[in-house]
């Protein structure tokens, strides 16, 4: 069965059947704010770090799969449906999802009412814009009830799933006009908050999950939606959500465009409040105003499309082979940019909780995107090198929010140091920027330990020479490029994580041909 096809002219993948074998997802965002979105509008959003700054809740390994996302419920008479098919799973008359460069557009139709959902993260914006367009394609007037829905994550995606005695007591929100603010722990220890807005007056809202769903209902049948009546609930603990309720009348042939915005902001410690217990919303208001009209949103979308056209215009091939040209000119370059932003830290296979940005991964990724964003590649090299130790070893991963090494995973992967040489030389070959070698870079992000980047490359090179096995080949350490070929981490304790089990490489004789080959390649570039 065919579920979709490529549209090369528009640089999109077009899905025409929502029942894909697995959720087919897209990645939105370019700088600090990111979203994962499936072809049925599932997924979540986060700021910089999918573990520590997750805005919306998502349940991995759930039944049914891909549960939770940015959902819209459309009620017309007795019929309730969603543009993305899920969560209602009402049979649609037409369905199409277009995953494009940094955006996803889902269009569906039911009973001559068409709903189009455009999702994207505008450039230099800490928010996901959601433009909903409703079109009456019938010859009769229509009265439609529209419910939006997002479920707040209590920021730390790991602890969000633990210690419910505490979590069910901390949720906190504010509602001002058509904007719902999430401010859990803002009074106690946070200076950041999230918001979900709509650019027109609402007839109601909900911020408490149980009030909206009912205790025993799921995403597919919220009680408030089935009854066509919001509760105007205010969450105090338990599980905070954000849902707007709008009543819309459409004449035959009429369309209505509505702008929703899911965003994140931070305040300085001495600027947290605008009144006693009242969140300082100035930054959110300023962001919302930037996208409070269809014209502004359309212009932002054009700017995003232009940005991607420029990125993909730096390198093109014409081989006469359609599939090869498609992958090289569009999707491979797009994927390289996605790995720059995420470095495998968050996807539908990586929960965003167990790992951060990979030291090895991020250096490898440089080879794919350095020609597109050389200035950001330069900063990425410095960020990576800053997590290295003075003996040349390194943390295997680091957290993008703090840019500090992930101690839970640790280090000891003896191929890691060499990738810093490979990534740096690839950058210099592309840009000619030898000055990066003089940039002051600390060890383990410790102030006062700064040395030129070239010294980091030197200790990386020397680390291999100092760790040779009985045949003069590099010792593998904890693992080489193939993390599954882990010869020195053993555990006879079933309660111990395989990722954090003790590295028993001391005295080990295990050698790596892979590291030896990498050393030859990197060593030549290092010497030159």
GULUMPA-961028 format. One record per residue: x, y, z of N, C-alpha, C, CB in turn; residue in three letters. Coordinates in steps of 0.1 Angstrom, whole numbers, plus 5000, padded with zeros to 4 digits. Atoms other than C-alpha are relative to their C-alpha. Glycine has a CB too. Example, Ala and Ser with C-alpha at 12.3 -4.5 7.8 and 13.67 -1.06 7.14 Angstrom:
500949885000512349555078500950125000499050005012Ala
499149895000513749895071499250115008500450054986Ser
//
This chain:
500849885000500050005000500950125000499050005012Unk
499249875000501350354992499350105009500150054985Unk
500649904990500850615019500350144996500649975013Unk
499749865003502450915002501050004988500550085011Unk
499149985011504851054976500850135002499350004986Unk
499249884999507451324971499550104990501549974997Unk
500449895008506551664957501350084999498850095005Unk
498749945001509951784945500050154997500849944988Unk
500149865003508852124932499750085013498850024990Unk
500349934988507452224966500949955012498649985004Unk
499150054990510152024985499249955012501050105005Unk
500950054989507451835005499949854998498650074999Unk
500550145001506551475013498550005003500849915010Unk
501449994999502851435008499449865004499450044986Unk
500650124995500951175029498550014998500349985016Unk
501450005003497451085018499249905007499849984985Unk
500750094991496550815043500550015014500249854994Unk
499549974986496750895080500449875007498950065008Unk
499650124993497150525089501349954995498949894998Unk
498650045004500850515082500549885009501050125001Unk
499550114992502750205094500750045013501149924992Unk
499449944988504450425120499850154998501649975001Unk
500149855001504050795128501150064992499950075014Unk
499049945009505850985100500150155005499649994985Unk
499949874993507151295116500950104993500649985014Unk
499249895005508751635108500550075013499250094991Unk
499349924989511051855129499950154996501549965001Unk
500249855002510152225133501050075009498650045003Unk
499149924992512552495145501450014993500249945014Unk
498849975007515852645135501150055010499950104990Unk
499049954990517552805166499949945014499850155000Unk
500150044987516352755201498749925004500150125009Unk
501450064998512652645199499749894990498950115001Unk
500250125010511752305184498749935003501249915001Unk
501250094999508752085178500249884992498750084996Unk
500150125008508251735167498549994997500549875008Unk
501450015004505051685147499849884991499550134993Unk
500250115009503651365132498950044990499549885009Unk
501049975011501351335102498650005006500149894990Unk
501449994994498351315127500050105011499649865005Unk
499949884990499451625147500549965014498750075001Unk
499450044987501051425175501450075002500249855001Unk
498749954998504351525191500050105012500650064988Unk
499849904989505651795215501050114996500549925013Unk
499149895002507552115218500950025012499250134997Unk
499149974989510552225238500950124996500949875003Unk
499049895002513052505243501449955003499650125009Unk
498650045000516652415236500249865004500750095010Unk
499750134994516552095257498849925002500850025013Unk
501350084999513951815253499849945014500049904990Unk
500250064986514651695289499750115010501349945004Unk
500249904990514852015309499050114997501350065003Unk
500949895004512652255290498949954990500750124994Unk
501150055008509752055276498750075003499949845001Unk
501249924998506652255271498849915001499850104988Unk
501350085001504051985262500449865003499350024987Unk
499850144996503651635275499849914988499149965011Unk
500150105010504151335253500349865006501050034988Unk
499950134993503850965262500649904990498749955005Unk
499350105009506450735245499549865004501550015002Unk
500350144998505750365241498649985005501049935009Unk
501350004994502050425247499149924991499550155001Unk
501150075008498850245235498850095001499849865006Unk
499450015013497650365212501250094998499050044989Unk
498849935002500950495199499750154995500949934990Unk
500049865004501650865192498850075006499950014985Unk
501149944993499250985219500450135006499449915011Unk
499749874995499351355227500650084989501049995012Unk
499549915011500051655205499350135001499849944987Unk
500849875001498551985194498849964992500950124993Unk
501250065006495051875188498950114998499449895008Unk
501249925002491952055174498849914998500250104988Unk
501350075000488451925179499050094993499549955014Unk
501049935007485852035154498649935002500350014985Unk
501450064997482151985164499050074991499650025015Unk
501149955008479352025139498949915001500550024985Unk
501150094997476051885150500549895009499449954987Unk
499650124993476651535162501449954996499049894999Unk
498750055005479951495144501250085006500150024984Unk
498849954994483251545161501249944993500149975016Unk
498850055008486551525141501250095002499649994985Unk
498749924998490151645140500650004986500949935010Unk
499349995014492151765109501049904998500650144999Unk
498950105002494951525116499549855001501050025010Unk
500650134998492451225119500049965015500749894991Unk
499950024986493751155154499850145007501449945004Unk
500250114992492851175181498649944999500250035015Unk
501450055001489151135172499949884991499150114994Unk
500050115010489850895143498649994993500349875007Unk
501250005008486550995127500449994985499250135003Unk
499750015014486550885091499850134993499149894993Unk
500049875007487451185069499649984985501350065001Unk
500350015014486151255034501350024992499050114996Unk
498749985007489651385024501150025011500050124990Unk
498949974990493051395042501350014992500149885010Unk
498749985006496451525032500950065010499950084987Unk
498949944992499651595052501250034992500349915013Unk
498849965007502551785037501150045010499750124990Unk
498849974992505851765056500950084991500649875006Unk
499149925008507952055042501350045008499350124995Unk
498849954994511152235051499750095012500950074990Unk
500349934988510552335087498550035003500750135000Unk
501449984997506752325085499249874996499550124991Unk
500950115003503852075083498650064998500049895011Unk
501449955003500452145067499149884998500050084987Unk
501050115001497551905073498750064996499949935015Unk
501349965005494351945054499049885000500150064986Unk
501050105000491151745059498750064997500049925014Unk
501349965003487551755050499049905005499850024985Unk
501150094995484351625066498750084998500249975015Unk
501449945002480751705055500150144994499350005013Unk
499949875008481851985031500650115009498750044995Unk
499249904992483852155059501449964999499550015015Unk
498550025002487552185051500750075012500550044987Unk
499249954989490052235079501549994996499849945014Unk
498650015003493652325072500850055012500350094987Unk
499149964988496352335099501450014995499949895011Unk
498649975003499752495092500850025013500150134990Unk
499149994988502452445118501450044996499949865008Unk
498649975003505852615118500550085012500150074987Unk
499349914990508352785141500750114992501149925008Unk
499449895007509153135127501450025004499250135002Unk
498649974997512753245125500150095012500650064987Unk
499749914988514153395157498850015009500550134995Unk
501249994992511053305176499949885009498750004991Unk
500250114990510453095207498649955001500550055014Unk
501450045000507152965196499649924988499050135001Unk
500650075012505152735173498850074996499849855003Unk
501249945005502652915152499149894994500350114990Unk
501050095006499452725143498950084993499449905011Unk
501149935007497252865116498949914996500650084988Unk
501150095003493852705114499150074990499249965013Unk
500949945010491752775083498849914998500750024986Unk
501250075002488152665081499350054988499150015013Unk
500749965012486252665048498749934998500949974987Unk
501350065002482652605042499849984985498850105006Unk
500150035014482452425009498649954996501049894997Unk
501450045002478652355012499250124995499449945012Unk
501049905004475652555000499250055012499149954989Unk
500749964989474452605035500950065011499249885007Unk
499349944989475452805065500549895010499250115008Unk
499550094991477552625091500350075013501249924995Unk
499649964986477952665129500949905005498750035009Unk
498950094996481152515141500550045014501150004990Unk
499349984987482552465176501449954999499249935012Unk
498650035001486352465178500650005013500750094990Unk
499350014988488352335207501549984997499549885009Unk
498650035001492152365208500449925013500950135000Unk
499550084989494252135231501549995000499349875000Unk
498650034998497752115245500149965015501050124996Unk
499850044986498851935277501450045004499849855001Unk
498849954995501552105297500949895006499850115010Unk
499050084993504651915307500550085012501249944991Unk
499549924989505952015341501550024999499749925014Unk
498649955004509252125324501049894999500450105010Unk
499050115001511551835333499349884996500849985014Unk
500750115005510451555311500249875007500449984985Unk
499750134993512051285333499250005013501549995003Unk
500749994987510651405367498550024998500550115008Unk
501449995003507351475349499349865001499850064986Unk
500550144999506851095350500249935013500549924989Unk
499750064987507851045386499450085011501650005002Unk
500349934988506951145421498750084999501150105004Unk
501349935002503251215415499450065012499049904994Unk
500449944988502751295451500350155000500649945013Unk
499649865002504651615443499450064988501550015000Unk
500449945012503751665407498550045000500249904988Unk
501449975000500051655413499650125009499249885004Unk
500249884991500451945437500650134995500549975014Unk
499249885004502552185417499450084988501449964997Unk
500549945013500652265384499450145003499149914993Unk
500549874998499852635381499850074987500950085010Unk
500349935012498352855354499450145003499049924991Unk
500749875000497053205347499250004986500950125002Unk
500749975012494453305321499750154999498649925000Unk
500249865003494353655306499450014986501350085002Unk
500649995013491853715278500149874993500750104992Unk
500050125008492553455251501449935001499850044985Unk
498750064998495953355265500049925013501150115000Unk
499850094989496653065288501449995003499349864998Unk
498650004996499853085307500349885010500450135007Unk
499550114991501752785323501150055008500349874992Unk
499049954992503752885353500349915012499650145005Unk
499750094990504352575373501550025005499949854995Unk
498749974993507252635398500650144998501049894996Unk
499549865003507552995387500250075013499050074991Unk
499849934987507053125422501349955007498849985009Unk
499050064992509552875437501450014994499649865002Unk
498650015005512552835414500250024985500549875004Unk
499849985014511952915378499750144996499049904992Unk
500349875006511953235357499549994986501350095001Unk
500550025013510553085326498549955001500849904992Unk
501450045001506953015315499649984986499150125006Unk
500550035013504952895286498650074998499949854997Unk
501449955003501753025269499449944988500150164999Unk
500750045012499152925244498950104998499449855002Unk
500949885003497253205227499249974987500850134999Unk
500849995013494653265200499750144997498749915001Unk
500149865004494153585181498650064999500750034987Unk
501449954999490453635188499449965013499249954988Unk
500650024987488153645218499549855000498850095002Unk
500550134998487153305232498750005007501149915007Unk
501350024993483753175244500249925013499049944991Unk
499750084989485452965270501449944999498949895002Unk
498750064999488552775281500049885010501150105003Unk
499750104989489952485302501450005002499449864996Unk
498650024997493152445320500249885009500650135007Unk
499950124992492452135341499649884992499150015013Unk
500250115009492751805323498849925004501249915001Unk
501150094997490251605343498650074997500149975015Unk
501249925003487651885339499749994985500150145005Unk
500250005014488151885302499749864994501350054993Unk
500150145005488451505295498849935007501249925001Unk
500750104992486451355323501049905005498849934992Unk
499050094994488251105346500349884991499549965013Unk
499850125007487850805323499950014985499049905005Unk
500049985014487850955289501550034995499150124996Unk
498749985006490850975265500050114991500449874993Unk
499949895010492151205238498950004990501449994994Unk
501050015011489551075214498650045004500049854996Unk
501449964997486451175234500050085013499249875003Unk
500149914989486951465258498650045004500850134998Unk
501349984996483851515278499550144997499849995015Unk
500449865003483851895273499750014985501150105003Unk
500249995014484051845235498749924996501149934992Unk
501350085003481251575234498850085004500149875008Unk
501249924996478951805253500050144994500150025016Unk
500049865007480052115233500050115010498950014991Unk
500149904990480652305265501350005008498849985009Unk
498850004992483952415281499650025015500950124995Unk
500349994985484252415319500550135006500649885007Unk
499449884994486252735323500849965013499050115003Unk
499450064988488352525347501450075002500249854999Unk
498749954997491452665365500849895008499950135009Unk
499250114994494152405373500750065013501049954990Unk
499249984987495552405409500649875003499150065011Unk
499550134998497852115409499549914989499849945014Unk
500550105010496851795391500750014987498550014999Unk
499450005013497451805354499550124991499749874992Unk
500449885008497352155337500049984985500950115004Unk
500150005014496352185301499750144995498949904995Unk
500449875006495452465277499049974989501250094995Unk
501050025010492252455257499250134998499149885003Unk
500949885004490452745239498749944994500750104991Unk
501250045006486852725229499450124992498949965011Unk
500549895009485552925199498749954993501050044990Unk
501250035008482152935182500150084987498750045007Unk
499849945013482353005144498949974991501449954994Unk
501150015010479653075119500650034986498850095003Unk
499449995013480553025082498850004990501049894997Unk
501050005011478353125052500549924989499750154995Unk
499550095012478552915020501250074993498849984990Unk
498849955007481952955005500950095009499650084988Unk
499249914991483253155035501249925006499150065010Unk
498950054993486653095051500350085012501349994991Unk
499649934988487953185085501449955004499049985012Unk
498750034996491653195095500350045014501150064990Unk
499849974986492653175132501449965003498949925009Unk
498650024996496053205147500249965014500850134997Unk
499750044986497153005177501650005001499549855002Unk
498549994998500653035192500349935013500450155001Unk
499550074989502452795216501450055002499949854998Unk
498749944998505452975231500649995014499950144996Unk
499150014988508153005257500750145002501049894999Unk
499349874997509653315275500749995013499050125000Unk
499349994988512053395303500050145005501449944998Unk
499949874994512153685327501350015009498850045009Unk
498949994991515053825347499549985014500750154998Unk
500450034987514953735384499350125007501149965009Unk
500649884994514054095394498850064992501050115003Unk
501149955008511354125367499049894998500650054986Unk
500850115001509353815374498550035001500349905010Unk
501449974997506153985385499550144996499849995015Unk
500649875003503854255374498950045010499350004986Unk
500849984989501754235405500249895010498550014996Unk
499850104989501454025437499549874994499250045013Unk
500350145005501553665424499650004985498949955008Unk
500449995014500853795388501249994991499250124998Unk
498950025010503253675361500250124992499749884991Unk
499649895009505153945342499949944985501450055003Unk
500350055013503753875307500550084988498549984999Unk
499649905010505454155288500649934988501050105006Unk
499350065012507653935266499149914992501249915005Unk
501050085007504853695258499150094991499249925009Unk
500849915007502653985248500750064987499550125009Unk
499349955012505354125225500149894989501450055005Unk
499950115010505753785208498749984994500549875007Unk
501350035005502053735204499650114989498950005011Unk
500449895009501654085187500749984987500450135006Unk
499350025013504253985161499349904991501449945003Unk
500650105009501953705148498550005003500549865003Unk
501449994997498453835157499150024988499850115010Unk
500849995012497253865121500449904990500050154995Unk
499750095011497053645091501150054991498749974991Unk
498949945009499253885071501349985007499750154998Unk
498750014993501953875098500549854999499950055014Unk
499750145000501853495099500549964986498849915005Unk
499650035014501953465061501450054997499050054990Unk
498749945003504953695059501149925007500150155005Unk
499050084993506753495086500249864993499549975015Unk
499950135007506053175067500850024987498649944996Unk
499249975012507453335035501450015003499450124993Unk
498649994995510553425054500649875003500150095012Unk
499550144997510953065066500349934987499049925008Unk
499850075013510552935030501250064993498750014991Unk
498849945006513153185018501249965006499850165001Unk
498850054993515553085045500449864996499750005015Unk
499750135004515352725035500449994985498849905002Unk
499550005014515652804998501550054999499150104992Unk
498649965000518852985006501049895005500250135009Unk
499150114994520252695027500249894989499349955012Unk
499950115010519452445000500650044987498649944998Unk
499449955012520752664973501550014999499550144997Unk
498550005000524352644984500749884993500550005014Unk
499450115006524852304969498949924992500749905011Unk
500950075008523052134940500749914990499050104993Unk
499550095011523651844916498949984990500649875006Unk
501050045011521951754883500749874994499750114990Unk
499450135005522751384876499249944989500249915011Unk
500950075009519851304854499249885007500749954988Unk
500750104992518751054881499150075010501049905007Unk
501049924992515551194897500149975015498649964995Unk
499950034985515851004930501250045006499849855001Unk
498849954994519451084935500050155002501249964991Unk
500149854999518951454928499150045011499550064987Unk
501049974989515951454952500749995013498849914999Unk
499450034987517951304980501150105003500549865002Unk
498849914998521151514975499650145002501049984989Unk
500449865000519451844968499050045011499550044987Unk
501149964990516551834993500249925013498749974994Unk
500350064988516151565018501349965008499349874998Unk
498850034993519751475027500550135007501149954991Unk
499549874994520651845033499050045011500050114989Unk
500949974989517451895053500249915012498549974995Unk
499750094989518251585074501350055007500149864995Unk
498849964994521751725080499750125009501050044990Unk
500349884992520252055093499249955013499250104992Unk
500850054988517851855116501049945010499049894995Unk
499050064990520851655131500850115006500849904992Unk
499349884993522551995137499250045012500350114990Unk
500849954990519652105157499749905012498650054995Unk
500450104990518851785175501149905004498849924995Unk
498950104998521951555172499449885006501150075008Unk
500650134996519651255178499550015015501049894999Unk
500449994986518751395213498549985002500450135006Unk
501550014999514951395205499549954987499450135005Unk
500650055012512951195180498849915005500949934990Unk
501050104995510250925181500749875004499049974989Unk
499250124995513050675189500950045012500849944989Unk
499349954988514950895214499150095007501350084995Unk
501149934993512751025241500450145004499749925013Unk
499649874995514851335248500450015014499050104997Unk
499850004986515351225283501349935004498949925007Unk
498850084997518150965283501350044995499749864996Unk
498749955005520751155264499950144996500449914988Unk
500049865005521751495252500650004986500850095009Unk
499349995013523851605222501349925001500450154997Unk
498950095000526451345213501350074996499849884991Unk
498749945003530151445213500449954986501149965010Unk
499750065013530851205184499050044990500149855001Unk
501049975010527551265167500150144995498649985007Unk
500049865004527751645167501250034992500050095013Unk
498949985008531251635153499849944986501349945006Unk
500350065013530151395125499050094992499549865002Unk
501049925007527151615117500650124994498950045010Unk
499449885006529451905110500349984985501350045007Unk
499750025013530451745078498850024990500549854998Unk
501149995008526951755065499450144999498949915005Unk
500649875001525952115073500950125000499050015012Unk
499149894999529052325075499950094988501549955001Unk
500149915012528552455039498750085001500049914988Unk
501249924999525052575049500050115010498949905003Unk
500049904989525652755082501450005007498949965011Unk
498650014995529452795087500150075013500950064990Unk
499849934987529053055115499549925012499350144999Unk
500650084989526852825136500849875002498549974997Unk
499150114999529152535128501250035009500549954986Unk
498849954992532052735143499650005015500450144996Unk
500450004985530152785176499749865005498750095001Unk
500250134995529152425177501349935003499249924989Unk
498650064997532852315175500550055014501050044989Unk
499549954988533652545204499149945012499950165001Unk
500850064990530652415224500449865003498550004996Unk
499650144999531752055218501349995008500149934987Unk
498750014994535352115227500050045015501050094992Unk
500149954986534352295259499649895010499050115001Unk
500350114991533151955273501149905001498749944995Unk
498950104999536451785268500850025012500950024987Unk
499150004989538851695296501450034996499949875008Unk
498649965003542451815298500949894995500650075012Unk
499250115004543751465292499649954986499949885010Unk
500450035014541951455258498749915000501049924993Unk
501350085000539051225269498850105001500049915012Unk
501149915001535551365268498749935005499850054986Unk
501450054998531951335279499549954987499150115006Unk
500650065012530151115254498850094995499649865002Unk
501249925003527151355255500050125009498749925001Unk
500149884991526351705268498650054998501050114996Unk
501449945000523051885276500050134992499550025014Unk
500049885008522152155250499650125008499149984989Unk
500449894992520652375277501150065008498849975010Unk
498949964991523652395300501350004992500149925012Unk
498850025007526252295274501149945008500550134994Unk
499150074991527852085301499949854998499850045015Unk
499950145003528851725299498949925008501349945003Unk
501050084994526251455308500749895008499149934990Unk
499250094991527851285338499349865002500150065014Unk
500750124998525151015339500449904989498550024999Unk
499550085011526450875306501549985001499650054986Unk
498650014998530050955313500850014987500449885008Unk
499150005011532950905289500649864998501050115001Unk
499350125002535550655280499949934986499749905010Unk
500150045014534650615243501250054993498650044993Unk
498749955004538050625229500150054985501049895001Unk
500049945013537050725194499650155000499149934990Unk
500649874999535351045206501050114998499450025014Unk
499149885002538451275208500450024985501349975008Unk
499549985014539451205172498950074991500349874994Unk
501049945008536051325159500150165001498649965005Unk
499849864999536851675172501050054990500550045014Unk
499149965010539851685149499449994986501249905000Unk
500750025013537751555120499150124997499349874998Unk
500949895001535051815126500650134998499150005012Unk
499449875001537352105130500750024987501150025011Unk
499349995013539452025099499050014989500949884998Unk
501049995010536251985079499550144999498849905002Unk
500449865000535152335090501050094993499850045015Unk
498949925005538552485081500149984985501349975007Unk
499950035014538552315047498950084992499949854997Unk
501149935007535152465039500050155001498749955007Unk
500149854998535652815053501350074999499450035014Unk
498749945000539352875054500350085013500250104988Unk
499949934987538953005090501049945009498650015006Unk
498950064991542252905106500050075013501350014993Unk
500149934987541553165133499349935011499450144997Unk
500850074990539252925150501049925009499049904994Unk
499050084993542452735161500550085012501149954991Unk
499549914989543353035183498950035010500650134994Unk
501149974991539853055200500349945013498749954994Unk
499850054986540053025238498849915004500250125009Unk
501050104997538152715248500449935013499949904989Unk
499750074987537852575284500049854999499150055010Unk
500250144998538152225295498949985010501449935005Unk
501150044991535052075311499250135004500549925012Unk
500749884998533552425309500450075013498549985001Unk
499549944987535652535339500750134997501049905007Unk
499449875002536452905340501450005004499250115007Unk
498649994997540152975339500849894994500250005015Unk
499350115007541052665320500250014985499349865003Unk
500049985014540852815286501449994994499450144997Unk
498850015008543452725260499650014986500849865003Unk
500450005014543552765222499449874996501250034991Unk
500650125005541352525204501049904994499050034989Unk
499050105005544452375187500549915011501150084994Unk
499550084989545552255221499049895003500250095013Unk
501050104998542252065224500349894989498650054998Unk
499750105010543151895191501249925003500150074986Unk
498750074996546651815204499749895010501050105005Unk
500250104990545351645235499149884995499450065013Unk
500850115007542851455213500949904993498950064990Unk
499050095008545651325191500849925010500950094991Unk
499150074990547851245221499249895008500650105009Unk
500750104992545051055239500049874993498550055001Unk
500050135007545050785212501449945001499750024985Unk
498750054999548850755213500349945013501050114996Unk
499750044987548850715250499249885004499750115010Unk
500850124996546250435249500049904988498550055002Unk
499850105010547650165226500049865007501350024993Unk
500150134995547149795230501249924996498849934994Unk
498850095002549549495226500449994986499749865005Unk
499650005014549549515188500250144995498949934992Unk
499749875005550149885187498850074994501150004990Unk
501249945005546549955178499350075012499049894994Unk
500649924989544350205198499149915008499150114994Unk
500950074991542550065228498650054998500450015015Unk
501449965003538750065223499450085012499249874998Unk
500649934989538050195258498649945003499950154998Unk
501350054997534350175266499349954987499150115006Unk
500650045013533350145229500750094989498550015000Unk
499749915011534250275195498850044993501049934990Unk
501149945007531950405168498749915002500350014985Unk
501150094998529750095172499849985015500349864993Unk
500250004986528450155207499549865005499050105004Unk
500450134996526949805207501249905001499049944990Unk
498850084999530449655203500750055013500950014988Unk
499649944987531049735240500849895007498950065008Unk
499250114995533949515252500450025014501249984991Unk
499449974987534649675285499050045011501150104999Unk
501049974990531349745302499149885002499150124995Unk
500750124997529949445319499150025012500949885002Unk
500949994988527049405343499449865003498950104998Unk
500750124995525849105363498850045009501049905006Unk
501149964992523249315380498850044991500550125009Unk
501149975009519849315362499450145003499049905001Unk
500649874997518949645380500850114996499850005015Unk
499049905004521849835365499850044985501449955002Unk
500149955013521550045334501249964991499850154999Unk
498950045008523549915305500850124995499549924988Unk
499349885004524450275296500950065010499050104996Unk
499249944989525750375330500849905008499150085008Unk
499250104993527350045341501550045000499849864994Unk
498649964998530950085353500849954988500549945012Unk
499050035011533550105325501249925006500450134993Unk
498950084994536049825333501149994990499549865004Unk
499050015010538549915307501550005006499950124991Unk
498750004994541449935332500649864998500050045014Unk
499350135003543949665321499449934988499849915012Unk
500550075011541849575291500950014988498650074996Unk
499150015012543649465259499250024987500749875000Unk
500850005012540749515235500450124992498550015004Unk
499549905009541849715205498950024989501349964993Unk
501049965010539849895177500750034987499250115005Unk
499549965014540649885140499350124995499749884991Unk
500849885005537950145135500750135005498650005006Unk
499349884995539750395158501450024993500349995015Unk
498749995007543050305141499850074986500649864998Unk
500349945013541550395107499750145001498949924993Unk
500449864998540050715120501350085004499050015011Unk
498849934996543450805135500950034988500849915010Unk
499249985013545150765101499450124993500049884991Unk
500649895007542650995085500150145007498549974998Unk
499949884992542551255113501450045002499349985013Unk
498649974998546251235119500650074988500849875003Unk
499549935012547051335083499550155000499549934988Unk
500549865000544751645086500650085011498550005001Unk
499449934988546151725121501450054997499949915012Unk
498649975003549751715108500150114990500749884995Unk
500049895011548951935078499650135006499149964989Unk
//
